Amino acid sequence: MASDFDFFAPEFQGDVHPHFARMREECPMAKAEEPFDWYAVTREKDVRALLHDWKNWTSELGPGLSREGGGGVLVSVDPPEHTFDRRIVNRAFTPASLLAMEPEITVLIDEIIDGFVEKGEGDFMQLLAVPVPLIVIAWLLGLDPDLVQQMRPRADGVISADALAQEEMARQMRAAAEAEGGGDRSGATRGQEEVRYFLGKIAERRAMHAAGEEMPPDTLTALVTTELNGRTLRDDEIVGFMGFLFIAGSATTTQLIGNMIYRLLQNPDQLELVRNNPDLYETCVEESLRYDAPVNGLFRTAVEDTEFLGVEVPKDTKVLCMFGSANLDPEMWEEPETFDVTRDYEQLKLHYAFGQGIHYCMGAPLARVEAKVALKLVLERMPNLRLTGEPEEITAPVLHGVETLPVAWDPPASN
Ligand code: HEM
């Protein structure tokens, strides 16, 4: 059988909705042959079935297409390691502690807007959607926001260069950390600069801990001091967590903020509804996540030879769970192709943009707060926001949405 689709073809980027619709209708278990045989499931019930059956559909080989394994943490492990990892992250932050960041995030976004609002035009992504999540994740991890912003191009390069995205970055970082630790630098390739920086920060905190000094209440402190099952984390494990969180929490949230503003500008009636009704901010964020899932999909791997949707699937075959397509399945959603900010909020939250099951995104409350505050302040402080050109679409197959968003607004002087 020939490939049913080419996930890496340029036409698959951009407006993925028609491709998803065709796949759901014509080939719900679609086969791809590059660089080896793999499949993609696009119907909501099939995506759900795989995500909730980790015993038969493992994450051990990572959520990307690579069969080398992932970063060895969180999204690349099954229970019991996975349970251990979630407990570690829970020591670092909880949904409540993430929600408590809202006032700081409000000040941050206000200040960033202060910095460009006089201009009256620019690329919304570079002005706001990119810096906000990077600075917030730097705070959360205990890193220097200025340095983290400089690292962004490298993180992007990794995502654009291949479909392995997040877990590849974490894997590279761990390899580099192990190589640094062992004095063998041969394993250290991409991300080495970041790893050195992370290792330096870890060493600082370990010294503070040993001296009994008071430590900042951030993720780095939690990772350095947490003792679970009678042991603390090694440096390379901490670097693995940091590398994963750094990528998982930044590029994704950038896409959410950019995609949401883009859809509102494309749908002026919806923009008016939200503008006149702040109660709709949260629903608008959720509808954006449903309509434009920032992560198109992630993989699971068959533990044994099996059959799925009538297709023989050999052991170790990778299957892509298309979150973005499940979010548009007419079996689950009424008029799924309509961007509608008045949908029922509780029902909307069942979308797949943050995954489902045991790997459900741990940063979801933070991404939601960042997007809600960005929406509120953009509406308040950038009046008459409008598109001034066609946005460019992001070309990384894992991520979905706009790369650039050329906009103009009425600057304060002309108000
Ligand atoms: C709009 C923004 C975001 C999107 C779309 C998103 C998406 C996802 C998805 C789809 C998964 C599931 C992975 C899988 O099933 O294999 C996931 C997991 C995860 N995300 Fe997010 N994420 C976002 C923001 C964040 C942020 C801000 C953080 C950190 C503060 C974060 C931390 C995590 C963690 C720790 C996991 C791993 C959970 C596990 O494996 O148990 N994410 N995310």
Residues whose N, C-alpha, C, O or C-beta is under 5 A from the ligand:
A	BS01	HEM	P63 L74 V75 L245 A248 G249 T252 T253 L256 P294 V295 L298 Y352 A353 F354 G355 I358 H359 Y360 C361 M362 G363 A364 L366 A367
